[in-house]
Amino acid sequence: MTNRTVLISGAGIAGPALAFWLHRHGFAVTVVERAPAVRPGGQAVDIRGTAREVVGRMGLTARIRAECVAEHGLAYVDDDGRVRARMPVHAFAGEGIVADIEIERGDLARLLYEATRDDVAYVFDDSIETLTETPGGVRVTFARSAPRTVDLVVGADGVHSRTRALAFGPESAYVRPLGAYVAYFSTPYPDDEGWFLLHNAPGGRVVGTRPTRHGRTSALFSFLSPPLDVDRRDVAAQQRLLAARFADVGWRTRELLAAMPDAADFYFDLYGQVRTDRWSRGRVALLGDAAWCPSPLTGQGTSLSLVGAYVLAGELAAADGDHARAFPRYEAALRAHVQKGQELPGGGLSGFLPASRAAIRLRDASMRAMTSRPLRRLTTRLFFSQADGLALPEYAATR
Ligand SMILES: Cc1cc2nc3c(=O)[nH]c(=O)nc-3n(C[C@H](O)[C@H](O)[C@H](O)COP(=O)(O)OP(=O)(O)OC[C@H]3O[C@@H](n4cnc5c(N)ncnc54)[C@H](O)[C@@H]3O)c2cc1C
């Protein structure tokens, strides 16, 4: 094999999924993750369309299904918690979406780690510092570990990828802010309703709660905003900002904000999409959010990562490790599929974060209409894009 050693940056979803397949194809894999352990947190994410087939081929369907979150659907509530519009999952039975797998992101990340940790070297609490390509490999220095030379490097380190910054250039050229921010964190409050509840407030703000598999409530806060000067590592500053922005919002906002400082899994980021004109440079490739983050608004990030990991590893194996052949083939196989996955659902940001009371009422009314029987098929198309047009290539595994 031409190239055998692969260093992956990031142990989120894409990194461990790639490690799984590369190991199966006979590569020696190391994953470096900046966090001290696999990061918990995030809300339920969907495994849709072609990605369901990938987890099937990984032999993980039963384990993932055992940890799925059962949600009755989505409901919009007013200040007093009265339901204004509902989109029950069962209303779409027969429209092809009920077979979706929904699992908390942290649970999926842990399952992928557990499926690979015996075969792959994981280095936590570390990060790539520099990358220097040589004719025969890539010389890598780290924040903590000793330098080493590997054959190939894959950046699966998320929307703010350090690998992309080192190999492709500054983030501003690749990350397109969509004009809003989002925060997720878990709270100690029990959830016995089983619904994804959203409460919109004027000014393009929304507060939401979702049930978790552990009987607790997971909170979501999101608001329209141009890019803000807030440090991505400064959790206290992010929490102060949220508390100030939502101070006057009704429903359960006050009790959710009260639980925020104690959450161990607080996550805050802009809604952004990553657009790169290519996914590799020399011996360095990008995968998942680092390459093409579609934004959580699409519900496609996890599915695209799982499919991308399968294809990237498969193409490397098919080319006998020759990245010069494999990387362009990986991109050619996936570009159109990824572009489809990046399409925002009907209404885009204004459907999720309507700016005024009138716009909120209009959105609720259109949601009621769209859940009605005659419009369900259209709603399915607008809101549950499957990005499943890809016929999964076959790659022979060596183990
Ligand atoms: C904590 C968290 C919560 C999330 N919650 C949601 C959600 O609720 N809904 C949703 O749709 N999407 C969510 N996402 C995004 C979602 O996980 C991705 O869109 C999708 O799964 C693609 O995964 P990825 O592996 O490419 O990126 P990510 O899941 O973002 O994983 C990237 C990994 O790289 C690590 N990393 C970052 N920088 C470095 C570095 N310099 N060196 C080494 N490692 C690094 C990060 O710690 C992370 O573990 C969340 C992401 C995170 C990290």
The ligand as a Gaussian input file, in Angstrom:
#p B3LYP/6-31G(d) Opt

LIG

0 1
 C      -20.706000      19.549000      21.399000
 C      -21.387000      19.566000      20.051000
 C      -22.784000      19.592000      20.002000
 C      -23.446000      19.603000      18.776000
 N      -24.804000      19.597000      18.760000
 C      -25.479000      19.545000      17.604000
 C      -26.907000      19.490000      17.579000
 O      -27.570000      19.481000      18.606000
 N      -27.535000      19.449000      16.375000
 C      -26.826000      19.426000      15.202000
 O      -27.433000      19.375000      14.134000
 N      -25.481000      19.467000      15.187000
 C      -24.792000      19.531000      16.352000
 N      -23.413000      19.585000      16.350000
 C      -22.717000      19.516000      15.059000
 C      -22.720000      18.083000      14.521000
 O      -22.072000      17.232000      15.438000
 C      -22.042000      18.041000      13.175000
 O      -22.762000      18.863000      12.263000
 C      -21.996000      16.702000      12.472000
 O      -22.220000      15.633000      13.286000
 C      -20.660000      16.565000      11.757000
 O      -19.707000      16.108000      12.667000
 P      -18.167000      16.433000      12.620000
 O      -17.518000      15.260000      13.254000
 O      -17.747000      16.871000      11.266000
 O      -18.019000      17.719000      13.555000
 P      -18.201000      17.849000      15.126000
 O      -19.275000      16.973000      15.613000
 O      -18.304000      19.310000      15.400000
 O      -16.829000      17.271000      15.732000
 C      -15.590000      17.933000      15.590000
 C      -14.657000      17.445000      16.701000
 O      -13.376000      18.025000      16.495000
 C      -12.866000      18.472000      17.720000
 N      -11.895000      19.550000      17.474000
 C      -12.124000      20.840000      17.186000
 N      -10.964000      21.488000      17.011000
 C       -9.978000      20.590000      17.189000
 C       -8.560000      20.660000      17.124000
 N       -7.921000      21.807000      16.865000
 N       -7.839000      19.536000      17.345000
 C       -8.473000      18.352000      17.628000
 N       -9.816000      18.236000      17.712000
 C      -10.555000      19.338000      17.480000
 C      -14.095000      18.940000      18.490000
 O      -13.850000      18.977000      19.887000
 C      -15.091000      17.852000      18.096000
 O      -15.017000      16.739000      18.967000
 C      -22.701000      19.605000      17.557000
 C      -21.303000      19.592000      17.605000
 C      -20.641000      19.565000      18.841000
 C      -19.121000      19.544000      18.874000

